[in-house]
Amino acid sequence: MQFEEDGITLSEGWQSELPEDLREDKTLAAVKDLPGLAKMLVSAQKMVGADKVVLPGPDATEEDLNAFYTSLGRPADPKGYELAMPEDFPEEVPVDEGLLEAFQETAHKIGLQPAQARQLFDWYNEQTKTAYDKSQTTLSNARAEAETFLRDKWGDKYNDNRERALKAVRTFVNEEDVKRFDETGMGNLPWLVEAFSRIGEAISEDKLAVSHISDNAVTARAEIDRIMGDLNHPYHDKNKPGHVEAVNKVQDLYKHVYPG
């Protein structure tokens, strides 16, 4: 031992004077002076009687794991995790309640504490929001690029051609498909817009196979397609009640599609 102003410093290798079973104990390797040894002793004494958590071993049973997770603060059941969607989460992105329940069940199974589950849940939502924002930026850029391309190609005919394309879309595409075009970005493909513009021009100049396209004709065509696609419809079976009426109806529908 050496006496210094700030206390007693233990000589290097002082552990060699201890009993053999204590000399190589790694706990004592960091002790360099008497105050440090005293702090270690006081800290160990405070731990006596305190609640202790026993780490599960490799052969721990499910009961052992559950007891360990509970001692760390895991809620009693999966619903105990209070998880809330962030306020700035996009309204356009649907919340999958089934996925939320699966997350709670998994978090409970692997023993996450509530704070850990919330942090992981927030991280996942942030990644989802970032991916959505990125997709919207990509779609916006694609729209701008498509408009620039078509303006350069069509010149002063841009507005007229665009109106023709919109007319064709309104005539032949239902609202659900229009929404799908927008969500997938297909509506931003210049060649598709050009194709609809040519269709719109054909409608305007009666260049289609039919003489005139009207709302009634479009509705009749859709009803014909529905009947032809339904093999259980009386139209397809002469032995079914209503077969004759169905045949007459289809003939009337064709008159709307092909007047004259």
C-alpha positions as CSV (number, residue, x, y, z in Angstrom):
1,M,0.0,0.0,0.0
2,Q,1.0,3.6,-0.7
3,F,-0.4,6.6,1.1
4,E,-1.2,9.5,-1.1
5,E,-3.1,12.8,-0.6
6,D,-6.4,11.4,-2.0
7,G,-6.2,8.1,-0.2
8,I,-4.5,4.7,-0.1
9,T,-3.3,3.3,-3.4
10,L,-2.9,-0.5,-3.6
11,S,0.3,-1.8,-5.0
12,E,0.3,-3.6,-8.3
13,G,-0.3,-7.3,-7.9
14,W,-1.8,-6.8,-4.4
15,Q,-4.3,-9.6,-5.2
16,S,-1.4,-12.1,-4.8
17,E,-1.6,-11.7,-1.0
18,L,-5.2,-12.9,-1.0
19,P,-6.3,-16.5,-0.5
20,E,-5.8,-18.6,-3.7
21,D,-9.5,-18.8,-4.5
22,L,-9.8,-15.0,-4.7
23,R,-6.5,-14.1,-6.5
24,E,-7.8,-14.6,-10.0
25,D,-11.3,-13.2,-9.5
26,K,-11.8,-10.7,-12.3
27,T,-14.1,-8.6,-10.1
28,L,-11.0,-7.4,-8.2
29,A,-8.9,-6.7,-11.2
30,A,-10.3,-3.2,-11.6
31,V,-9.7,-2.2,-8.0
32,K,-6.7,0.1,-7.7
33,D,-7.2,1.8,-4.4
34,L,-8.9,1.5,-1.0
35,P,-11.8,4.0,-1.9
36,G,-12.6,1.9,-5.0
37,L,-12.7,-1.3,-2.9
38,A,-15.0,0.4,-0.4
39,K,-17.4,1.6,-3.1
40,M,-17.5,-2.0,-4.5
41,L,-18.3,-3.3,-1.0
42,V,-21.0,-0.7,-0.3
43,S,-22.6,-1.3,-3.7
44,A,-22.7,-5.1,-3.2
45,Q,-24.2,-4.6,0.3
46,K,-27.1,-2.5,-1.2
47,M,-27.9,-5.3,-3.6
48,V,-28.5,-7.7,-0.7
49,G,-32.3,-8.1,-0.3
50,A,-33.1,-6.2,-3.5
51,D,-35.3,-7.7,-6.2
52,K,-33.3,-9.8,-8.5
53,V,-34.0,-11.0,-12.0
54,V,-32.7,-14.5,-12.9
55,L,-31.7,-14.7,-16.6
56,P,-33.3,-17.7,-18.3
57,G,-30.8,-20.4,-19.3
58,P,-30.7,-22.3,-22.6
59,D,-33.0,-25.0,-21.1
60,A,-35.6,-22.5,-19.8
61,T,-39.2,-23.5,-20.2
62,E,-42.0,-21.3,-21.6
63,E,-43.1,-20.8,-18.0
64,D,-39.6,-19.6,-17.0
65,L,-39.5,-17.2,-20.0
66,N,-43.0,-15.8,-19.2
67,A,-41.9,-15.2,-15.6
68,F,-38.8,-13.4,-16.8
69,Y,-40.6,-11.2,-19.3
70,T,-43.2,-10.3,-16.6
71,S,-40.5,-9.3,-14.2
72,L,-39.2,-6.9,-16.8
73,G,-42.5,-5.2,-17.2
74,R,-44.2,-7.1,-20.1
75,P,-48.0,-6.5,-20.0
76,A,-50.3,-9.3,-18.9
77,D,-51.7,-9.8,-22.5
78,P,-51.1,-8.4,-26.0
79,K,-53.8,-5.8,-25.7
80,G,-51.8,-4.2,-22.9
81,Y,-49.5,-2.5,-25.4
82,E,-51.0,1.0,-25.9
83,L,-50.1,1.7,-29.5
84,A,-51.4,4.8,-31.3
85,M,-51.0,5.8,-35.0
86,P,-49.0,9.0,-35.4
87,E,-51.0,12.2,-36.0
88,D,-49.2,12.9,-39.3
89,F,-49.8,9.4,-40.8
90,P,-51.3,9.8,-44.3
91,E,-55.0,9.3,-44.3
92,E,-54.8,7.7,-47.8
93,V,-52.8,4.8,-46.3
94,P,-55.3,2.3,-44.8
95,V,-54.6,1.0,-41.3
96,D,-54.5,-2.8,-41.2
97,E,-56.2,-3.7,-37.9
98,G,-55.2,-7.4,-38.4
99,L,-51.5,-6.4,-38.8
100,L,-51.8,-4.3,-35.6
101,E,-53.1,-7.3,-33.6
102,A,-50.4,-9.5,-35.1
103,F,-47.8,-7.0,-34.0
104,Q,-49.1,-6.9,-30.4
105,E,-49.2,-10.7,-30.2
106,T,-45.6,-11.0,-31.5
107,A,-44.4,-8.3,-29.2
108,H,-46.0,-10.1,-26.3
109,K,-44.6,-13.5,-27.4
110,I,-41.0,-12.2,-27.5
111,G,-41.3,-10.4,-24.2
112,L,-41.1,-6.7,-25.3
113,Q,-41.6,-4.1,-22.7
114,P,-44.2,-1.5,-23.5
115,A,-41.6,1.2,-24.2
116,Q,-39.8,-1.2,-26.6
117,A,-43.0,-2.1,-28.4
118,R,-43.9,1.6,-28.8
119,Q,-40.5,2.4,-30.2
120,L,-40.6,-0.4,-32.7
121,F,-44.2,0.4,-33.7
122,D,-43.3,4.1,-34.2
123,W,-40.2,3.0,-36.3
124,Y,-42.4,0.9,-38.6
125,N,-45.0,3.6,-39.1
126,E,-42.2,6.1,-39.9
127,Q,-40.8,3.7,-42.5
128,T,-44.3,3.3,-44.0
129,K,-44.9,7.0,-44.1
130,T,-41.5,7.6,-45.7
131,A,-42.2,5.0,-48.4
132,Y,-45.6,6.5,-49.1
133,D,-44.2,10.1,-49.4
134,K,-41.5,8.8,-51.7
135,S,-44.1,7.1,-53.9
136,Q,-46.2,10.3,-54.1
137,T,-43.1,12.3,-55.1
138,T,-42.3,9.7,-57.8
139,L,-45.9,9.9,-59.2
140,S,-45.8,13.7,-59.1
141,N,-42.5,13.8,-61.0
142,A,-43.9,11.3,-63.5
143,R,-46.9,13.5,-64.2
144,A,-44.8,16.5,-64.7
145,E,-42.4,14.6,-67.0
146,A,-45.3,13.2,-69.0
147,E,-46.9,16.7,-69.4
148,T,-43.6,18.2,-70.5
149,F,-43.1,15.4,-73.0
150,L,-46.6,15.7,-74.5
151,R,-46.5,19.6,-74.6
152,D,-43.3,19.4,-76.5
153,K,-44.7,16.8,-78.9
154,W,-48.2,18.2,-79.4
155,G,-47.3,21.9,-79.3
156,D,-50.4,24.1,-79.6
157,K,-52.6,21.0,-80.0
158,Y,-51.8,19.9,-76.4
159,N,-55.1,21.1,-74.9
160,D,-57.3,19.7,-77.7
161,N,-55.5,16.3,-77.6
162,R,-55.7,16.2,-73.9
163,E,-59.5,16.8,-74.0
164,R,-59.9,14.0,-76.5
165,A,-58.0,11.6,-74.2
166,L,-60.2,12.6,-71.3
167,K,-63.3,12.0,-73.4
168,A,-62.1,8.5,-74.3
169,V,-61.4,7.7,-70.7
170,R,-64.8,8.9,-69.5
171,T,-66.4,6.8,-72.3
172,F,-64.6,3.5,-71.9
173,V,-63.0,3.4,-68.4
174,N,-65.0,3.1,-65.2
175,E,-64.1,5.1,-62.0
176,E,-62.4,2.2,-60.3
177,D,-60.0,1.7,-63.2
178,V,-59.3,5.4,-63.4
179,K,-58.4,5.3,-59.8
180,R,-56.1,2.3,-60.4
181,F,-54.5,4.2,-63.3
182,D,-53.7,7.1,-61.0
183,E,-52.5,4.9,-58.1
184,T,-50.1,2.8,-60.2
185,G,-48.9,5.7,-62.3
186,M,-50.1,4.1,-65.6
187,G,-52.1,7.3,-66.3
188,N,-48.7,9.1,-66.5
189,L,-47.5,7.0,-69.4
190,P,-47.3,9.3,-72.5
191,W,-48.0,6.5,-75.0
192,L,-51.2,5.6,-73.1
193,V,-52.3,9.2,-73.1
194,E,-51.6,9.4,-76.8
195,A,-53.6,6.2,-77.4
196,F,-56.6,7.6,-75.5
197,S,-56.3,10.8,-77.5
198,R,-56.5,8.9,-80.8
199,I,-59.5,7.0,-79.4
200,G,-61.1,10.3,-78.5
201,E,-60.5,11.6,-82.0
202,A,-62.1,8.6,-83.5
203,I,-65.1,9.0,-81.3
204,S,-65.4,12.6,-82.4
205,E,-65.1,11.8,-86.1
206,D,-67.3,8.6,-86.0
207,K,-64.3,6.5,-87.1
208,L,-65.2,3.6,-84.8
209,A,-66.9,0.5,-86.1
210,V,-70.2,1.7,-84.8
211,S,-72.0,4.7,-86.2
212,H,-72.4,6.6,-83.0
213,I,-71.2,6.2,-79.4
214,S,-73.6,7.3,-76.7
215,D,-74.1,6.6,-73.1
216,N,-76.9,4.2,-73.9
217,A,-74.7,2.3,-76.3
218,V,-71.9,2.0,-73.7
219,T,-74.4,0.8,-71.1
220,A,-75.9,-1.7,-73.5
221,R,-72.4,-3.0,-74.4
222,A,-71.6,-3.5,-70.7
223,E,-74.9,-5.4,-70.2
224,I,-74.2,-7.7,-73.1
225,D,-70.7,-8.4,-71.8
226,R,-72.2,-9.2,-68.4
227,I,-74.7,-11.7,-69.8
228,M,-72.2,-13.3,-72.1
229,G,-69.8,-13.8,-69.2
230,D,-72.4,-15.3,-66.9
231,L,-72.7,-18.9,-68.1
232,N,-75.6,-19.5,-65.6
233,H,-77.7,-16.8,-67.3
234,P,-80.9,-18.1,-69.0
235,Y,-79.6,-16.8,-72.3
236,H,-77.1,-19.7,-72.5
237,D,-79.6,-22.5,-71.7
238,K,-82.8,-22.9,-73.7
239,N,-84.3,-25.2,-71.1
240,K,-84.1,-22.5,-68.4
241,P,-87.1,-20.4,-67.6
242,G,-86.7,-16.9,-69.1
243,H,-84.5,-18.1,-72.0
244,V,-86.6,-16.6,-74.7
245,E,-86.9,-13.3,-72.9
246,A,-83.1,-13.2,-72.4
247,V,-82.5,-13.7,-76.1
248,N,-84.9,-11.0,-77.0
249,K,-83.2,-8.7,-74.4
250,V,-79.8,-9.3,-75.9
251,Q,-81.1,-8.6,-79.4
252,D,-82.5,-5.3,-78.2
253,L,-79.2,-4.4,-76.5
254,Y,-77.4,-5.0,-79.8
255,K,-79.7,-2.6,-81.5
256,H,-78.5,0.1,-79.1
257,V,-74.9,-0.7,-79.8
258,Y,-75.4,-1.1,-83.6
259,P,-78.3,1.1,-84.5
260,G,-79.7,0.5,-88.0
